[in-house]
Amino acid sequence: MIVTLPNLDLQAFRTPDYDKLQAPLLTHKPRILLLYGSLRERSYSRFLTLEAQRLLELMGAETRIYHADGLPLPDDSTADHSKVQELREAMVWSEGQVWTSPERHGAMSAVMKSQIDWIPLASGSVRPTQGRTLALMQVSGGSQSFNALNQMRVLGRWMRMITIPNQSSVAKAWQEFDEAGRMKPSSFYERVVDVMEELIKFTILTRGISDHLTDRYSERKEAAEKLETRVSLKSI
């Protein structure tokens, strides 16, 4: 049977390259960036982020936590602001990320959203989030909810990240941490361990091959058309 695909641009079409899907042996530790969505002095999203950091480092990761205090609102400053530059540099450095937000009025916090809004889909030829793994967690003051998680999952997909299936939602967070900010033993804590374990596994599986995983036919076709237009204009 002969298959005809008249709408397909064969110059931009690629079949999956199995060799490029074999993760190379990387000598550095998995690089994980952690963001949280609160500026409160006693912040449960920060406490949960710190617990995640301890687990990730025990699992062999190198971590950075970005603290949003001093980050201006989107469009209230320019991209050369020091806190914006710090955030964008950390995004590029990372191979995986953890986003943790409190639930505010049934949604993620403004602090969390502001951090994401400062990250462009592309900056020149660099895409700060594309192909990076992502784990999501939220804390709630009341009963268990998944509103912030659902919103962040949409954002992760929009930012072209590899968002892992597992996630953590800690209900009545004020009951789950001691005075020192350490998480108490519970099924919530066990789920956090599960999520970090899954994040590390996905990060190790995909780092070094994310460029091939996110290489798209439509973008190759667009790039070829732009090149053809530029070359044609130069030849006039």
C-alpha positions as CSV (number, residue, x, y, z in Angstrom):
1,M,0.0,0.0,0.0
2,I,1.4,3.4,-1.1
3,V,0.8,6.2,1.4
4,T,0.6,9.7,0.0
5,L,0.9,12.7,2.3
6,P,0.6,15.8,0.0
7,N,0.4,18.2,2.9
8,L,3.6,17.0,4.5
9,D,6.8,18.9,4.0
10,L,9.3,16.1,3.6
11,Q,12.3,18.4,4.1
12,A,11.1,19.3,7.6
13,F,9.8,15.8,8.4
14,R,11.9,13.5,10.7
15,T,11.5,10.0,12.1
16,P,12.4,9.5,15.7
17,D,16.2,8.9,16.1
18,Y,16.5,6.1,18.6
19,D,20.2,6.9,19.2
20,K,19.4,10.4,20.3
21,L,16.8,9.0,22.7
22,Q,19.5,7.2,24.7
23,A,20.4,9.5,27.6
24,P,24.2,10.3,27.6
25,L,26.2,9.6,30.8
26,L,26.4,13.0,32.5
27,T,28.9,13.5,35.2
28,H,27.2,16.3,37.1
29,K,24.3,15.9,39.6
30,P,20.7,16.5,38.4
31,R,20.1,20.2,38.8
32,I,16.8,21.0,40.4
33,L,15.3,24.5,40.9
34,L,12.6,25.0,43.5
35,L,10.1,27.9,43.5
36,Y,7.5,28.6,46.1
37,G,4.6,31.0,46.2
38,S,4.6,32.9,49.5
39,L,6.5,35.8,51.2
40,R,5.1,35.1,54.7
41,E,7.5,34.8,57.6
42,R,5.9,31.4,58.5
43,S,5.3,30.1,55.1
44,Y,4.1,26.5,54.7
45,S,4.9,26.5,51.0
46,R,8.5,27.4,51.9
47,F,8.6,24.8,54.6
48,L,7.4,22.2,52.1
49,T,9.9,23.4,49.6
50,L,12.7,23.0,52.1
51,E,11.5,19.4,52.9
52,A,11.6,18.7,49.1
53,Q,15.1,20.2,48.9
54,R,16.4,17.9,51.7
55,L,14.9,14.8,50.0
56,L,16.3,15.8,46.6
57,E,19.8,16.3,47.9
58,L,19.6,13.0,49.7
59,M,18.7,11.4,46.3
60,G,21.8,12.9,44.7
61,A,20.5,16.2,43.2
62,E,22.1,19.6,43.3
63,T,19.4,22.2,44.2
64,R,18.7,25.9,44.3
65,I,15.7,27.6,45.9
66,Y,14.6,30.9,44.4
67,H,13.3,33.3,47.0
68,A,10.8,35.8,45.4
69,D,11.2,38.6,48.0
70,G,12.1,41.7,46.0
71,L,10.8,40.4,42.7
72,P,8.8,43.1,41.0
73,L,5.4,42.5,39.6
74,P,5.4,41.6,35.9
75,D,5.6,44.8,33.7
76,D,6.3,46.9,36.8
77,S,10.0,46.8,36.0
78,T,12.3,45.8,33.2
79,A,13.8,42.4,32.6
80,D,17.3,43.6,33.6
81,H,16.1,43.9,37.3
82,S,18.5,41.8,39.4
83,K,15.8,39.5,40.8
84,V,14.4,38.8,37.3
85,Q,17.9,38.1,36.0
86,E,18.5,35.8,39.0
87,L,15.3,33.9,38.3
88,R,16.0,33.5,34.6
89,E,19.6,32.4,35.1
90,A,18.4,29.7,37.6
91,M,15.8,28.6,35.0
92,V,18.4,28.0,32.4
93,W,20.7,26.3,34.9
94,S,18.0,23.8,35.9
95,E,17.3,20.4,34.4
96,G,14.2,19.9,36.6
97,Q,12.0,22.1,38.8
98,V,9.6,22.0,41.7
99,W,6.8,24.5,42.0
100,T,5.0,24.8,45.4
101,S,2.1,27.2,45.9
102,P,-0.4,27.9,48.6
103,E,-4.0,27.9,47.5
104,R,-5.4,31.5,47.7
105,H,-9.1,32.0,46.8
106,G,-9.2,28.6,45.1
107,A,-6.2,29.4,42.9
108,M,-2.4,29.6,43.0
109,S,-0.9,32.6,44.7
110,A,0.0,35.8,43.0
111,V,3.6,35.4,44.2
112,M,3.8,32.0,42.3
113,K,2.1,33.4,39.2
114,S,4.4,36.4,39.1
115,Q,7.5,34.2,39.0
116,I,6.1,32.2,36.1
117,D,5.1,35.4,34.3
118,W,8.6,36.7,34.3
119,I,9.8,33.7,32.4
120,P,9.5,34.0,28.6
121,L,8.8,31.0,26.4
122,A,11.9,31.9,24.5
123,S,14.8,34.4,25.0
124,G,16.7,34.6,21.7
125,S,17.6,31.0,20.9
126,V,17.3,29.9,24.6
127,R,14.0,28.4,25.9
128,P,14.3,28.6,29.7
129,T,11.7,25.9,30.5
130,Q,11.2,23.7,27.5
131,G,12.2,20.1,28.0
132,R,12.8,20.5,31.8
133,T,11.0,18.2,34.2
134,L,8.5,19.6,36.7
135,A,7.0,18.4,39.9
136,L,4.0,20.3,41.5
137,M,2.9,20.7,45.1
138,Q,0.4,22.8,47.0
139,V,-0.5,23.6,50.6
140,S,-4.0,24.4,51.8
141,G,-5.3,25.9,55.0
142,G,-8.4,23.8,54.9
143,S,-9.5,20.5,53.4
144,Q,-7.6,18.9,50.6
145,S,-7.9,20.6,47.2
146,F,-6.2,20.4,43.8
147,N,-7.0,23.9,42.4
148,A,-3.5,25.3,42.5
149,L,-2.1,22.1,41.3
150,N,-4.4,22.0,38.3
151,Q,-3.5,25.6,37.4
152,M,0.2,25.0,37.7
153,R,-0.1,21.9,35.5
154,V,-1.7,24.0,32.8
155,L,1.2,26.5,33.1
156,G,3.8,23.7,33.0
157,R,2.3,22.4,29.8
158,W,2.2,25.9,28.4
159,M,5.8,26.4,29.3
160,R,6.6,23.2,27.4
161,M,7.8,21.3,30.5
162,I,7.7,17.6,31.2
163,T,5.3,17.6,34.1
164,I,5.5,14.3,36.0
165,P,2.2,12.5,36.8
166,N,2.5,12.5,40.6
167,Q,1.8,15.5,42.7
168,S,1.3,16.5,46.3
169,S,-1.5,18.4,48.0
170,V,-1.1,19.0,51.8
171,A,-4.4,19.8,53.5
172,K,-4.6,21.8,56.8
173,A,-0.9,22.6,56.4
174,W,-0.7,24.4,59.8
175,Q,-1.2,20.9,61.4
176,E,1.5,19.2,59.3
177,F,4.6,21.2,60.4
178,D,6.2,21.6,63.8
179,E,7.4,24.9,65.4
180,A,10.8,24.5,63.6
181,G,9.1,24.2,60.2
182,R,9.8,20.5,59.8
183,M,7.1,18.3,58.3
184,K,5.6,15.8,60.7
185,P,5.3,12.0,59.7
186,S,2.1,11.4,57.8
187,S,0.7,10.1,54.5
188,F,1.2,13.7,53.2
189,Y,4.9,13.4,53.9
190,E,5.1,10.0,52.2
191,R,3.5,11.5,49.1
192,V,6.2,14.2,49.1
193,V,8.8,11.5,49.1
194,D,7.0,9.8,46.2
195,V,6.9,13.0,44.2
196,M,10.6,13.8,44.6
197,E,11.6,10.3,43.8
198,E,9.6,10.4,40.6
199,L,11.0,13.8,39.7
200,I,14.6,12.5,40.0
201,K,13.8,9.5,37.9
202,F,12.2,11.5,35.1
203,T,15.0,14.1,35.2
204,I,17.7,11.4,34.9
205,L,15.8,9.8,32.1
206,T,15.4,12.9,30.0
207,R,18.3,15.2,30.7
208,G,20.7,15.3,27.8
209,I,18.0,14.3,25.3
210,S,15.4,17.0,25.9
211,D,16.4,18.9,22.7
212,H,15.5,15.8,20.7
213,L,12.3,15.2,22.7
214,T,11.1,18.7,22.1
215,D,12.2,19.0,18.4
216,R,9.0,19.7,16.5
217,Y,8.0,19.3,12.8
218,S,6.0,22.6,12.8
219,E,9.0,24.6,14.1
220,R,11.4,23.0,11.7
221,K,9.0,23.8,8.9
222,E,8.6,27.4,10.1
223,A,12.4,27.8,10.4
224,A,12.9,26.5,6.9
225,E,10.3,28.9,5.5
226,K,11.9,31.8,7.2
227,L,15.3,30.8,5.9
228,E,14.0,30.5,2.3
229,T,12.4,33.9,2.6
230,R,15.6,35.5,3.9
231,V,17.7,33.8,1.2
232,S,15.3,34.8,-1.5
233,L,15.3,38.5,-0.4
234,K,19.1,38.6,-0.4
235,S,19.1,37.3,-4.0
236,I,16.8,40.0,-5.3
